[in-house]
């Protein structure tokens, strides 16, 4: 196996790239010379009588590998633009022909001739080589006279021109092509007289020039032109599907739990459902399996929030739930204000929206009152002053508000025996608040604070949690690992800091419970208390007098205990700082989830399983049917991309160091470990037949490996060199011989892998090639997914369904889109689905298109969507593509 190139490849590659750049500059100069010559000839032709420039005796060039023009194209065409670099040529075709109509091509260019300058077609404005004898679009198109001339010769009729006239006619054809370029939009006018950067919509606009009857379309990203050739079977873009797809998505399952940076986020409802949140979704989980264990349960989802949920509170009736969200911005940059939703967990309907416009930055903590059956809601926001407010739940009105402290507030709660007493805790404080409702008049209530006195006890840096006991005492857990018992006592004016209040709150008992901070306390139905440790990861049950009764230790790879909830019977639920949700009792084992940004995603070729990897260095295989984690391993490095071998026996994983691994999916053993360069890998993809593996790197290269039948062994086959920026996406053709790739500077390039990893300089010849997958975000079949104003980074991932009916898109604005396929019309409509609280990094369909999996970035969430066919039925059956562009006569891969 060869993991790196030879020592001489670096200088040679730089020299090759330098020559390529010089060649492109020369090509542009030649285009200007052509344009000047064409203008002169055009002026001469305007004074001459019209004559046919068609050479009826010279057949068009043919290639066995080139697609034949499909039947059914219209016999006549109005002038249509042919995009070529930053210039445009026109074709006029009006004469009907008995043969298969299509593009009218002139004679083949001489070998090595200057009819078409060679070079790589770059989206930045480079020229495209037509190749020798290839049906290249510009410069070889013939001009046919209008239909009123009855003596116009047929396309393939015998020649009536003498050999001496042919060179002059050839020059005339080329001149006519260039002349038509100037007739259409001369020189700088071909770009509307504007630099692309000043095009409508600003520097980040996606501006398209669309040829409804031509052979190419052009769009702009950040001022760079991107030319895409229309498949030969499409007569007009108007005949392509329009409107949103008939298929829809329904959120089926959410994997993950937000334990890394939130608290008090795990509760059990009266129905026995477990309620917690991740991203913008509040999950109601019905036990029967486990979020990380065996399947069998079910999920429902409250999806009313527009940004990440940060806190939860359950009403004393066990049905109503309050959830607070953070501030954010929408895709247009407009701010989304923090707000609290009060909703019914049985119907999932929002009952009340509280505090819209009243909170800053986000909602940090929530609590319902208990003594008066949840009539009031206390809210602490994330502003600098951490505003504390009390609200009437039924009316949604604010009764009282006060600045609490400039220090962090981590928890809030009502005294269960007296709703006029509120407790808050956080950084170096425990505060006891008394409030009066002001006769229920909004804003007339008052809040007064009493500070908890530590006295002879050491003041901890943080008090993250507390529970209120039925007898009125309060237990707090702090960063020193102590559980403190607080009670009321008479004030002592001689004691410093106690002021002149009639009574105060002080510590009456202390017990050292954990090494390191205590993150969670939970009061059980039997009166015992559970505490969860941070550093020691212990879960301890305490009896009266804080006597330890039982304990268990959470494995290190799950992280520390973040939240504890008591389920039905003796069942316990534990959320951890590594986003694992554990279910069972103190003796049961559990499985973890992801804790950091996710990027790598691939689905199994014939099972409803999928694999994920991310910045947390975990590689996880998920069971989509059992909604369970099958296994996970530690990669020791950040995983960014992955792909299953068609056999399903192995999976390739690309890392951020240039290494890539091949693992056995059954034994989880690494069977291959290779390094290509020292840049991160952005995409790995097996060919449909499993014979090749393509690896796209941030060093601008695609590495090709030959693969054994079982996928376990790989050997370097070659490299695809030609991109001027890092590789972002790639796809294999259905025959496994060609690759389409995108790069960071919006290039679309095509490669002949079987022919030696050669760059196909004439991109026009690849217009009819069929692709086994479609994940490239740039291409004719998907350019309609780009919204106006795109800067080229708005779409992170794209995936076509296996039945070629729909395209799923992951964007930078927390949304998943569903488009019809092909999506080749500007501003194509889509179905939009929210729920992620961060940029969506990847989307993939399962092997049978029954589900779509989407990954959240910073929220580390995994959403499994059920794909519903028209009318809400199951997934649409696998059918041939609805693309009208690939008839059997025009497909290269039939």
ABEGO torsion letter per residue (X at the ends): XBABBBAAAAAAAAAAAAAAAAAAAAAAAAAAAAAAAAAAAAAAAAABBBBBABBAABBBBBBAABBBBBBGBBABBBBBBBBBEABBBBBBBABBBABBBEBBBBBBBBBGBAABBBEBBBAAGBBBBAEBGBBBABGABBBBBBAABAABBBAABBBABBAAAAAAAAAAAAAAAAAAAAAABBEAAAAGGBBAAABBGEAABBBBBBBAABABBBBBBGGBBBBBBBBAABABAAABBBEBBABBBBBABBBEBBAAABBGABBBBAAGBBBBBBEABBBBBBBGBBAABBBGBBBBBBAABABBBABBBBBAAGABBBBBBBBBBBAAGBBBBBBBBBBBAAAGBBABBBGBGABBGEBABBBBBAAAGGABBBBBBABAAGBBBBBBAAAGBBABBBBABABBBABBBBBAABAABBBBBEBGBBBBBBBBAGGGBBGABBBBBBBBBAEABBBBABBABBBBBAAGBBBBBBAAGBBBBBBBBBBBAABBGAEABABBBBBABBBBABBEBBABBBBBAAGBBBBBBAAAGBBBBBBBGGBBABBBBBBAAAEBBABBBBBBEABBBBBBAAGBBBBEBAABBBBBBBABBBABBBBBAABBBBBBBBAAGBBBBBBAAAGBBABBBBAGBBBABBBBBAAGABBBBBBAAGBBBBBBAAAGBBABBBBBEABBBABBBBBAAGABBBBBBAAGBBBBBBBBAAGABBBBAEBBBGBABBBABBBBBAAGABBBBBBAAGBBBBBBAAAGGBBBABAAAAAABBBABBABABEAAAAAABBBGBAGAABABBBBBAAGABBBBBBAAGBBBBBBOBBABBGBBBBBBBGBABBBABBBBBAAGABBBBBBBAAGBBBBBBBBBBGGBBBBBBBBBABAABBAAABAAX
